[in-house]
């Protein structure tokens, strides 16, 4: 199946002897995993020809298997790892918290890490997002925000406002509520009979420019379509949910910040809540702390997860405006937001998140990332100029492009080619993207670009 003379695995320097015992251990873990684990987002039968990659440990931007082979984590382990694997500061914060309190339910109780994290997130977030409600992952945050939006309007006596609008190509998670506002067919269509019906409006994806349009022109055109929809249906719409600046599962579709400015104005005008899904875009990934900051707007509800703990522990959060919180504050229990998760606001996860915020502040991460992004974009210029590369684009600490190839199995093939070259890549269709940990060195980013260029050569 391979179409390149590159050896199956690069030899990694300074890894010592690879013993037969280590190889046996690796094979054993593969067999045990296939026998016992149902892996996510996977047709398991494909692992008959594309083996799982067993990971024993991580260090910085690198992951290591049981044989000592290394892989550069070019996608931050599904977009969660900000400051590298085995980060000593985050680890120390978790260990310290272990000595104090591992967990207590947040219904009827509270604790120091969750209070401090809520205060600091409110201070960092745009607008008056003064109250934090916690879950465990991104899809849970979406569910919380959707339920909150519906219940808010119900508490105000606006019972007809119970549908949602999202962008074409949107992705907000794979639980049933989140899937109902997701517009990626491979995730949604099988479960369509179970989903509430909601509507999509055209995406401001700059790749959709026609007739000499700029990215801003596409943003305006998409906002006009949103306005037409809200004008007609606003009495029944609870919220518009959007991935600000970058739609991840749509192939890193990037849009001009002006779309967010216009969307905020339209939602205010037509009495529709604006939900910003910052699960992937938050915590510096798009260049500012939150993607909404680039447009100077504040949503009514903001969903956070992924990088919030630096990739260490599951945690998600929905920040709400004080006005939304006030609509639930009443004597009647049924007016309260009676939503819960067993591990809501887990102290260990909150301690990790606080350590992440400390790193942002003490290391001036946003300013450092801005300089890195400029250098790394220059390093990537030979790849951007490759004749098979289309629509090379960059936003903050995300780089993406399409590969001109007729391979139907490109994503799976590219993943395998990356593993053979010590790279962890996870293309979306024909879109290759880099979303590395922020601690990557210039040399490591150059290696990522050069070996990806080798893959593109063979596509």
Backbone torsions as a table, in degrees:
resi	resn	phi	psi	omega
1	UNK	NA	-29.1	-176.2
2	UNK	-69.8	142.9	-177.5
3	UNK	-118.8	26.6	-178.5
4	UNK	-144.4	153.8	179.8
5	UNK	-86.8	2.2	179.2
6	UNK	-61.6	135.6	179.2
7	UNK	-61.7	157.1	-174.8
8	UNK	-55.3	-36.6	178.0
9	UNK	-141.9	132.3	174.3
10	UNK	-63.0	149.3	172.6
11	UNK	-79.3	128.3	-176.8
12	UNK	-94.4	134.2	-178.6
13	UNK	-71.2	149.3	171.0
14	UNK	58.3	37.9	179.0
15	UNK	-103.7	-4.6	179.6
16	UNK	77.4	-170.8	-178.5
17	UNK	-78.0	137.9	175.9
18	UNK	-96.4	101.1	-173.6
19	UNK	-77.6	159.8	175.4
20	UNK	-61.1	-33.2	179.0
21	UNK	-64.0	-40.2	179.0
22	UNK	-64.9	-41.4	178.7
23	UNK	-63.3	-41.4	177.0
24	UNK	-60.7	-40.6	179.7
25	UNK	-61.9	-43.5	178.8
26	UNK	-61.1	-47.0	179.3
27	UNK	-62.6	-37.7	-179.6
28	UNK	-65.1	-43.2	178.8
29	UNK	-63.9	-38.0	176.7
30	UNK	-59.8	-48.6	-177.9
31	UNK	-62.9	-42.7	-179.0
32	UNK	-66.1	-38.3	179.0
33	UNK	-64.9	-46.8	179.9
34	UNK	-62.4	-30.8	-178.9
35	UNK	-79.2	-23.4	-169.7
36	UNK	-125.1	-23.1	-171.2
37	UNK	-109.1	131.6	172.3
38	UNK	-97.8	104.5	-171.5
39	UNK	-78.9	149.3	-174.7
40	UNK	-75.9	153.4	172.9
41	UNK	50.0	44.9	-170.8
42	UNK	-144.1	134.0	162.5
43	UNK	-84.9	105.9	-169.1
44	UNK	-60.0	-28.3	-179.1
45	UNK	-63.5	-24.1	179.0
46	UNK	-63.2	-22.2	-179.2
47	UNK	-74.9	-1.4	169.9
48	UNK	-68.5	-30.5	-179.1
49	UNK	-114.5	-17.3	177.9
50	UNK	-124.1	93.1	-172.6
51	UNK	-62.4	150.4	168.9
52	UNK	-60.1	156.3	175.5
53	UNK	-106.1	108.8	-179.3
54	UNK	-78.5	127.1	-177.5
55	UNK	-110.1	127.6	-179.2
56	UNK	-95.9	-35.8	-176.4
57	UNK	-162.0	168.5	175.8
58	UNK	-132.1	153.6	178.4
59	UNK	-154.0	112.3	-178.4
60	UNK	63.1	-127.0	-179.1
61	UNK	-88.0	5.2	-172.3
62	UNK	-113.5	144.4	170.0
63	UNK	-112.8	146.7	-177.3
64	UNK	-126.9	135.5	176.5
65	UNK	-87.7	-176.2	-174.5
66	UNK	-74.2	-10.8	177.1
67	UNK	-98.4	3.6	-179.3
68	UNK	87.7	1.1	176.8
69	UNK	-72.0	147.6	-175.3
70	UNK	-117.3	155.5	-179.6
71	UNK	-140.7	125.4	178.0
72	UNK	-75.8	122.4	-174.2
73	UNK	-79.8	86.8	-176.5
74	UNK	-79.1	-4.2	-177.6
75	UNK	-126.1	16.3	177.7
76	UNK	52.6	37.5	178.0
77	UNK	50.5	61.4	-178.2
78	UNK	66.8	39.3	165.6
79	UNK	76.6	17.3	-175.0
80	UNK	-104.9	-28.4	-169.7
81	UNK	-88.5	113.4	-176.6
82	UNK	-94.9	-40.6	-169.1
83	UNK	-121.1	26.5	173.4
84	UNK	90.8	155.5	176.6
85	UNK	-74.6	147.4	-179.7
86	UNK	57.8	40.9	178.4
87	UNK	-69.2	122.0	-172.6
88	UNK	-65.4	-33.1	-176.8
89	UNK	-72.1	-41.4	178.5
90	UNK	-69.0	-41.9	178.2
91	UNK	-58.9	-45.1	-178.1
92	UNK	-62.3	-37.8	179.2
93	UNK	-65.1	-40.5	179.3
94	UNK	-67.6	-43.9	180.0
95	UNK	-61.7	-43.3	178.7
96	UNK	-61.5	-40.5	179.4
97	UNK	-67.5	-33.1	177.9
98	UNK	-58.5	-31.8	179.7
99	UNK	-74.9	-13.3	-176.1
100	UNK	-107.8	-55.0	-174.7
101	UNK	-162.6	121.7	179.8
102	UNK	-87.0	-36.3	178.2
103	UNK	-168.8	148.1	166.3
104	UNK	-149.8	144.4	-179.5
105	UNK	-64.3	145.6	-176.0
106	UNK	-90.8	-5.2	173.3
107	UNK	-83.2	111.5	-179.6
108	UNK	86.0	-5.0	-179.8
109	UNK	-135.6	166.6	173.4
110	UNK	-149.0	173.7	179.5
111	UNK	-156.3	164.5	-173.1
112	UNK	-59.7	-48.6	-176.5
113	UNK	-60.2	-40.4	-177.1
114	UNK	-71.0	-34.1	177.7
115	UNK	-67.1	-48.8	-178.7
116	UNK	-63.6	-40.9	179.8
117	UNK	-64.1	-42.6	179.9
118	UNK	-62.5	-42.2	179.2
119	UNK	-63.8	-43.0	-176.3
120	UNK	-72.4	-36.2	176.5
121	UNK	-65.2	-41.4	178.5
122	UNK	-62.5	-37.3	179.9
123	UNK	-70.2	-31.2	-178.7
124	UNK	-83.8	-31.3	-172.7
125	UNK	-73.6	153.3	177.4
126	UNK	-72.3	153.6	175.3
127	UNK	71.1	-152.5	-176.8
128	UNK	-110.3	59.2	179.0
129	UNK	-90.2	76.1	-165.9
130	UNK	-92.0	-3.7	-178.2
131	UNK	-131.6	137.1	-175.6
132	UNK	-114.4	130.2	174.9
133	UNK	-118.0	131.4	-168.3
134	UNK	-108.2	148.5	171.2
135	UNK	-137.3	-159.3	-173.6
136	UNK	-113.4	-20.2	-178.3
137	UNK	-156.1	177.0	-173.6
138	UNK	-62.4	-44.5	180.0
139	UNK	-61.0	-38.3	176.9
140	UNK	-61.7	-39.5	177.7
141	UNK	-62.6	-42.0	177.9
142	UNK	-61.7	-45.2	178.8
143	UNK	-58.1	-44.9	179.8
144	UNK	-59.5	-47.2	-176.9
145	UNK	-64.8	-41.3	-180.0
146	UNK	-64.8	-46.1	178.7
147	UNK	-63.5	-40.8	-179.3
148	UNK	-61.6	-43.3	-179.4
149	UNK	-62.8	-47.5	178.5
150	UNK	-60.3	-47.4	-175.6
151	UNK	-68.1	-32.3	176.3
152	UNK	-58.1	-51.2	-179.0
153	UNK	-66.3	-36.5	177.7
154	UNK	-61.7	-43.3	178.4
155	UNK	-63.5	-24.9	177.0
156	UNK	-89.2	2.1	-179.8
157	UNK	81.7	13.4	179.6
158	UNK	-97.7	71.4	-168.9
159	UNK	-70.3	-18.2	-178.3
160	UNK	-79.7	-14.7	-174.8
161	UNK	-86.4	89.1	-174.5
162	UNK	-142.2	16.8	174.0
163	UNK	-118.3	170.7	-175.0
164	UNK	-134.0	156.2	176.1
165	UNK	-122.5	137.7	175.5
166	UNK	-138.2	173.4	-178.8
167	UNK	-84.4	151.3	169.3
168	UNK	-57.1	134.1	-178.4
169	UNK	80.8	8.2	-176.5
170	UNK	-68.6	152.0	172.9
171	UNK	-139.0	123.2	-178.7
172	UNK	-132.0	11.2	178.7
173	UNK	124.5	174.2	-170.9
174	UNK	-122.9	6.4	165.9
175	UNK	-74.2	165.7	-166.7
176	UNK	-62.7	-42.6	178.1
177	UNK	-65.0	-45.5	179.2
178	UNK	-65.0	-37.3	-179.3
179	UNK	-67.7	-26.3	179.1
180	UNK	-69.2	-17.7	175.3
181	UNK	-113.9	17.2	176.5
182	UNK	-103.0	135.8	-175.8
183	UNK	-121.1	49.7	174.7
184	UNK	-119.5	111.3	-166.4
185	UNK	-57.2	-41.0	-174.3
186	UNK	-64.5	-27.7	177.0
187	UNK	-87.3	-35.7	-168.3
188	UNK	-90.4	-42.5	-163.0
189	UNK	-62.6	-38.2	179.7
190	UNK	-58.5	-34.8	-174.3
191	UNK	-101.6	9.8	-176.4
192	UNK	-52.2	-39.9	179.9
193	UNK	-62.8	-18.1	-178.2
194	UNK	-92.7	-8.3	-168.0
195	UNK	-99.2	144.0	168.4
196	UNK	-65.8	145.3	-177.5
197	UNK	-84.9	125.1	174.5
198	UNK	-131.0	170.9	-173.9
199	UNK	-116.5	152.5	174.8
200	UNK	-112.7	154.9	173.7
201	UNK	-121.1	160.7	-176.4
202	UNK	-57.6	144.0	178.7
203	UNK	-79.1	147.0	173.7
204	UNK	-84.0	16.3	178.7
205	UNK	-45.7	118.0	-175.6
206	UNK	-63.7	-18.9	176.6
207	UNK	-67.6	-13.7	179.6
208	UNK	-87.2	11.0	-179.4
209	UNK	-63.6	137.7	178.2
210	UNK	-132.2	152.4	173.1
211	UNK	56.8	38.9	177.4
212	UNK	80.9	11.9	179.2
213	UNK	-64.3	147.3	170.6
214	UNK	-89.6	170.3	176.0
215	UNK	-60.1	-36.2	178.0
216	UNK	-66.8	-37.7	177.3
217	UNK	-61.4	-42.4	178.3
218	UNK	-63.8	-39.1	177.9
219	UNK	-61.0	-43.4	179.3
220	UNK	-65.2	-42.6	179.5
221	UNK	-61.6	-42.9	178.6
222	UNK	-66.2	-38.6	178.3
223	UNK	-65.3	-35.3	176.4
224	UNK	-63.2	-39.3	177.7
225	UNK	-67.0	-39.6	176.3
226	UNK	-62.2	-42.8	179.7
227	UNK	-61.6	-43.1	179.8
228	UNK	-60.5	-39.2	-179.4
229	UNK	-70.4	-44.9	-179.9
230	UNK	-65.3	-38.0	179.5
231	UNK	-59.8	-35.2	-176.9
232	UNK	-85.9	-33.1	-168.9
233	UNK	-121.7	8.5	-169.8
234	UNK	-60.0	-26.7	-178.7
235	UNK	-66.8	-20.5	-179.5
236	UNK	-109.4	-0.4	-175.0
237	UNK	-98.5	124.9	176.7
238	UNK	-83.0	-40.5	-173.7
239	UNK	-159.4	153.5	167.8
240	UNK	-106.8	122.9	-179.7
241	UNK	-109.9	134.4	-173.1
242	UNK	-143.0	142.4	166.8
243	UNK	-85.4	106.7	-173.6
244	UNK	-71.7	130.0	174.9
245	UNK	75.5	-40.4	-176.5
246	UNK	-139.2	122.9	173.3
247	UNK	-94.8	106.3	-169.6
248	UNK	-64.4	-60.9	-174.6
249	UNK	-70.1	-13.5	175.3
250	UNK	-79.2	8.7	-179.3
251	UNK	93.3	40.0	-178.5
252	UNK	52.1	50.8	177.6
253	UNK	-71.8	118.9	-175.7
254	UNK	-107.5	141.2	179.3
255	UNK	-132.6	161.6	-179.1
256	UNK	-69.3	139.6	179.5
257	UNK	-57.9	-21.4	-178.5
258	UNK	-59.9	-27.3	177.3
259	UNK	-61.1	-41.0	-179.8
260	UNK	-66.2	-38.4	176.9
261	UNK	-59.4	-46.9	-179.5
262	UNK	-68.6	-39.6	179.8
263	UNK	-62.9	-40.2	177.8
264	UNK	-61.3	-44.9	179.3
265	UNK	-61.4	-42.2	-177.7
266	UNK	-68.4	-41.9	179.8
267	UNK	-64.1	-38.5	176.8
268	UNK	-65.6	-44.5	-177.6
269	UNK	-62.9	-40.0	-174.2
270	UNK	-100.7	12.2	173.9
271	UNK	60.5	50.0	177.9
272	UNK	-124.5	133.7	178.6
273	UNK	-71.3	145.6	176.2
274	UNK	-107.1	118.3	176.8
275	UNK	-104.2	119.5	175.9
276	UNK	-97.0	114.3	176.5
277	UNK	-86.0	90.6	-179.4
278	UNK	-98.8	25.1	-178.0
279	UNK	-58.4	-44.6	177.6
280	UNK	-94.5	-35.7	-170.5
281	UNK	-83.0	-16.1	-176.8
282	UNK	-75.0	170.6	177.0
283	UNK	60.2	50.0	168.8
284	UNK	83.4	-2.5	-173.5
285	UNK	-64.2	-33.0	-178.9
286	UNK	-101.1	9.8	174.3
287	UNK	113.7	-37.3	173.5
288	UNK	-106.6	166.7	-177.3
289	UNK	-54.0	-46.3	173.8
290	UNK	-125.9	147.1	-177.4
291	UNK	-60.3	-33.9	179.5
292	UNK	-59.6	-27.4	-179.5
293	UNK	-61.4	-31.3	-178.1
294	UNK	-65.5	-26.1	178.8
295	UNK	-100.4	-3.8	-179.1
296	UNK	66.8	32.1	-178.8
297	UNK	-121.4	160.8	176.8
298	UNK	-123.5	129.1	175.8
299	UNK	-80.3	174.2	173.8
300	UNK	-84.7	-33.5	176.9
301	UNK	-135.6	137.6	179.6
302	UNK	-127.0	125.1	179.5
303	UNK	-95.9	130.3	-179.4
304	UNK	-129.1	144.5	172.8
305	UNK	-169.3	-143.0	178.8
306	UNK	43.5	-97.3	-173.6
307	UNK	-70.6	-2.1	-173.7
308	UNK	-59.1	-33.1	177.3
309	UNK	-108.8	13.8	-179.1
310	UNK	69.7	15.1	-179.6
311	UNK	89.7	14.0	-174.2
312	UNK	-92.7	-46.8	-175.5
313	UNK	-140.7	152.0	179.0
314	UNK	-66.8	129.9	176.3
315	UNK	-163.4	138.9	170.5
316	UNK	-140.5	165.7	-173.6
317	UNK	-152.9	142.0	169.2
318	UNK	-116.2	119.9	174.2
319	UNK	-92.8	131.6	-179.4
320	UNK	-119.9	155.3	174.6
321	UNK	-68.0	157.6	176.9
322	UNK	-62.9	-31.7	179.5
323	UNK	-65.6	-41.0	177.6
324	UNK	-65.6	-44.6	178.4
325	UNK	-56.7	-42.0	-177.1
326	UNK	-63.7	-29.6	-179.2
327	UNK	-69.2	-16.6	179.0
328	UNK	-99.4	-8.5	-173.0
329	UNK	-86.6	101.7	-173.3
330	UNK	-158.8	170.7	177.6
331	UNK	-74.0	-34.1	-175.1
332	UNK	-72.1	122.3	-179.5
333	UNK	-56.9	-36.7	-176.4
334	UNK	-68.6	-15.1	174.7
335	UNK	-82.3	-14.1	176.9
336	UNK	-75.8	163.1	179.7
337	UNK	-90.4	90.9	-172.9
338	UNK	-88.1	62.0	179.1
339	UNK	-117.8	140.7	-177.1
340	UNK	-155.0	154.8	170.1
341	UNK	-131.3	145.5	-176.8
342	UNK	-57.4	-39.0	-175.4
343	UNK	-102.7	23.9	177.6
344	UNK	-52.8	127.7	175.2
345	UNK	64.3	32.9	-177.7
346	UNK	-52.1	130.0	-176.0
347	UNK	-60.1	-37.6	179.8
348	UNK	-64.3	-44.2	178.8
349	UNK	-65.5	-40.5	178.3
350	UNK	-64.4	-37.4	177.7
351	UNK	-63.8	-40.0	176.3
352	UNK	-62.4	-43.4	-179.9
353	UNK	-63.2	-39.5	177.4
354	UNK	-64.3	-37.1	176.5
355	UNK	-64.6	-38.2	176.8
356	UNK	-60.9	-45.3	179.5
357	UNK	-65.1	-34.3	175.9
358	UNK	-63.3	-41.6	179.0
359	UNK	-63.1	-44.1	177.3
360	UNK	-55.1	-44.7	-175.4
361	UNK	-74.4	-49.2	-173.5
362	UNK	-72.5	-31.3	-177.7
363	UNK	-98.7	3.6	-178.0
364	UNK	47.7	54.7	-169.5
365	UNK	-61.0	-41.2	-176.1
366	UNK	-62.9	-43.5	178.6
367	UNK	-67.0	-41.1	178.0
368	UNK	-63.0	-42.9	179.4
369	UNK	-63.5	-36.3	179.2
370	UNK	-60.7	-42.5	178.4
371	UNK	-69.9	-40.2	177.3
372	UNK	-61.6	-45.3	-177.8
373	UNK	-60.0	-37.8	178.1
374	UNK	-64.7	-45.0	178.7
375	UNK	-65.9	-43.4	-174.8
376	UNK	-69.4	-33.9	176.2
377	UNK	-64.2	-37.3	175.6
378	UNK	-66.8	-40.9	177.2
379	UNK	-60.7	-34.9	-178.0
380	UNK	-80.4	-3.6	-173.3
381	UNK	-59.2	-39.1	176.0
382	UNK	-62.5	-37.0	175.7
383	UNK	-66.3	-41.9	179.3
384	UNK	-61.4	-30.4	-178.4
385	UNK	-87.5	0.2	-178.2
386	UNK	-61.5	138.2	-176.5
387	UNK	-63.2	-19.5	178.4
388	UNK	-93.8	-2.4	-177.8
389	UNK	-92.3	133.2	179.7
390	UNK	-123.9	144.5	171.5
391	UNK	52.0	48.6	175.6
392	UNK	-63.9	131.3	-174.4
393	UNK	-146.1	162.6	-173.8
394	UNK	-152.1	138.1	172.7
395	UNK	-147.4	115.5	178.8
396	UNK	60.8	-119.0	179.7
397	UNK	-108.0	39.5	175.3
398	UNK	-131.2	131.0	172.7
399	UNK	-126.1	140.3	-177.3
400	UNK	-151.6	155.5	176.1
401	UNK	-163.5	159.8	173.7
402	UNK	-97.7	148.8	177.2
403	UNK	-107.6	126.2	-179.7
404	UNK	-78.9	97.0	-177.8
405	UNK	-149.5	151.6	177.1
406	UNK	-99.7	12.1	177.9
407	UNK	-70.0	120.7	176.3
408	UNK	-72.2	-23.3	-177.8
409	UNK	-104.0	29.2	-170.5
410	UNK	-57.0	-46.9	-174.7
411	UNK	-60.4	-46.0	-178.9
412	UNK	-67.5	-42.4	179.1
413	UNK	-63.8	-43.6	-179.0
414	UNK	-64.6	-39.4	176.6
415	UNK	-58.5	-47.4	-179.8
416	UNK	-63.7	-41.8	178.0
417	UNK	-63.6	-36.7	177.0
418	UNK	-64.8	-45.6	179.0
419	UNK	-58.8	-38.6	178.2
420	UNK	-64.5	-21.5	-178.3
421	UNK	-109.8	21.2	178.4
422	UNK	67.6	27.0	-180.0
423	UNK	-119.0	138.3	167.6
424	UNK	-99.2	104.0	174.9
425	UNK	-119.0	149.3	177.9
426	UNK	-141.7	78.8	-176.3
427	UNK	-60.6	156.1	173.3
428	UNK	-111.5	103.4	-173.4
429	UNK	61.4	-124.7	177.3
430	UNK	-94.5	8.0	179.7
431	UNK	-92.5	121.9	172.2
432	UNK	-101.4	136.2	179.3
433	UNK	-137.6	152.9	171.3
434	UNK	-113.5	126.0	174.4
435	UNK	-139.0	67.0	-169.9
436	UNK	-79.8	164.2	169.9
437	UNK	-58.0	149.3	-176.1
438	UNK	-66.9	-16.4	-174.7
439	UNK	-88.2	3.6	178.0
440	UNK	-55.8	142.2	174.8
441	UNK	-86.8	164.7	176.3
442	UNK	-59.0	-40.8	-179.7
443	UNK	-65.6	-38.0	178.9
444	UNK	-68.3	-38.9	177.3
445	UNK	-66.8	-37.4	177.2
446	UNK	-63.2	-39.7	176.5
447	UNK	-62.9	-43.0	178.4
448	UNK	-58.1	-45.4	-178.9
449	UNK	-68.7	-44.4	-175.5
450	UNK	-65.7	-44.4	-178.7
451	UNK	-74.4	-27.5	172.9
452	UNK	-68.5	-37.1	176.6
453	UNK	-61.4	-37.7	176.2
454	UNK	-60.1	-39.9	179.0
455	UNK	-65.7	-44.7	179.5
456	UNK	-61.2	-38.0	175.8
457	UNK	-53.4	-37.5	-173.8
458	UNK	-91.6	-2.3	-171.7
459	UNK	-69.9	NA	NA
